Amino acid sequence: MQAPQGADVLSLVETSLDDDKAILPVTLDLRGKTTIADFMVIATGTSQRHISSMADKLVTRLKAEEIGNVTLEGGDDADWVLIDAGDVIVHLFRDEARGFYNLEKLWGDAELERAPIAANA
């Protein structure tokens, strides 16, 4: 079985975050803009516990699909967790941290793959 790549990984990430009630997930298309990844997903959690839970479940789901070398930075006490799944980088923030770092603006020249989804909480 070949490991999913690019758009397949993105679909798995988006489904996982939707299932776990991520707030305002945004997908940025980085193809042709950088070599670090094809997509960047940014989402907000309601608390550190919510972010930690979403991150743990996402990493478990990615590994179950045999996506190699998935790494997680941040953790239980973090306001910002980064998950590197190769072609897709995921940033999970508390609301205040997301506003402070404003990655959507930083990567403003990257096209939004999908418009922000209304809050699920």
C-alpha positions in Angstrom: 0.0 0.0 0.0 1.4 3.4 -1.0 1.2 6.2 1.5 -1.2 9.0 0.7 0.4 12.2 -0.7 -0.6 15.9 -1.1 -4.3 16.3 -1.6 -5.1 12.9 0.0 -3.2 14.0 3.2 -4.9 17.4 3.1 -8.3 15.7 2.9 -7.5 13.5 5.9 -6.3 16.5 7.8 -9.4 18.6 7.0 -11.8 15.7 7.9 -10.0 15.1 11.2 -10.2 18.7 12.2 -13.8 18.9 11.2 -14.6 15.8 13.2 -12.8 17.3 16.2 -14.7 20.6 16.0 -11.8 22.9 15.0 -12.8 26.5 14.8 -12.3 28.5 11.5 -10.0 26.1 9.7 -8.2 27.7 6.7 -6.2 25.9 4.0 -3.5 27.8 2.2 -2.2 26.5 -1.1 1.6 26.8 -1.0 2.3 25.0 -4.3 4.7 27.0 -6.4 5.3 29.4 -3.5 7.7 27.4 -1.3 9.3 24.0 -1.1 8.4 23.4 2.6 5.0 22.0 1.8 2.1 21.9 -0.7 -0.5 23.0 1.8 -0.8 24.8 5.2 -3.8 24.3 7.4 -4.5 26.7 10.2 -7.2 26.2 12.8 -8.2 27.3 16.3 -9.1 25.3 19.4 -11.2 26.4 22.3 -8.5 25.5 24.9 -5.1 24.0 25.4 -6.9 20.6 26.1 -8.9 20.9 22.9 -5.8 21.7 20.8 -3.8 18.9 22.4 -6.7 16.4 21.7 -7.1 17.5 18.1 -3.3 17.2 17.6 -3.1 13.7 19.2 -6.0 12.4 17.2 -4.7 13.9 13.9 -1.2 12.4 14.4 -2.8 9.0 15.2 -4.9 9.2 12.1 -2.0 10.2 9.9 0.2 7.4 11.2 -2.7 4.9 10.7 -2.6 5.9 7.0 1.1 5.2 7.0 2.1 8.8 6.4 5.8 8.7 7.3 7.8 11.0 9.6 4.8 12.9 11.1 6.2 15.2 13.7 4.5 17.2 16.4 5.8 20.3 18.2 4.1 21.9 21.1 2.1 19.8 23.4 -0.3 19.7 26.3 0.6 23.1 27.7 1.0 24.9 24.4 -1.0 27.7 22.8 0.3 26.6 19.4 0.9 23.1 18.1 2.6 22.4 14.8 2.2 19.1 13.0 4.4 18.4 10.0 2.9 15.7 7.7 5.3 16.3 4.8 3.2 17.8 2.1 0.8 19.3 4.7 1.8 21.5 7.7 -0.9 22.0 10.3 -0.9 24.9 12.9 -3.4 24.6 15.8 -3.7 27.7 17.9 -5.6 29.2 20.8 -7.5 32.2 19.6 -5.1 34.8 21.1 -2.0 33.1 19.7 -3.6 32.8 16.2 -4.4 36.5 16.2 -0.9 37.4 17.4 1.0 35.3 14.9 -1.5 35.9 12.1 -0.1 33.3 9.7 -2.8 34.0 7.2 -1.5 37.5 6.7 2.1 36.3 6.7 1.4 33.9 3.9 -1.0 36.3 2.3 0.3 35.8 -1.2 -0.7 32.1 -0.9 -4.1 31.5 -2.2 -6.8 30.2 0.1 -7.7 26.8 -1.1 -11.1 27.0 0.7 -12.8 29.9 2.4 -12.8 29.8 6.2 -15.5 27.5 7.6 -17.9 28.9 10.2 -17.1 27.9 13.8 -18.4 24.5 14.8 -18.3 25.2 18.5 
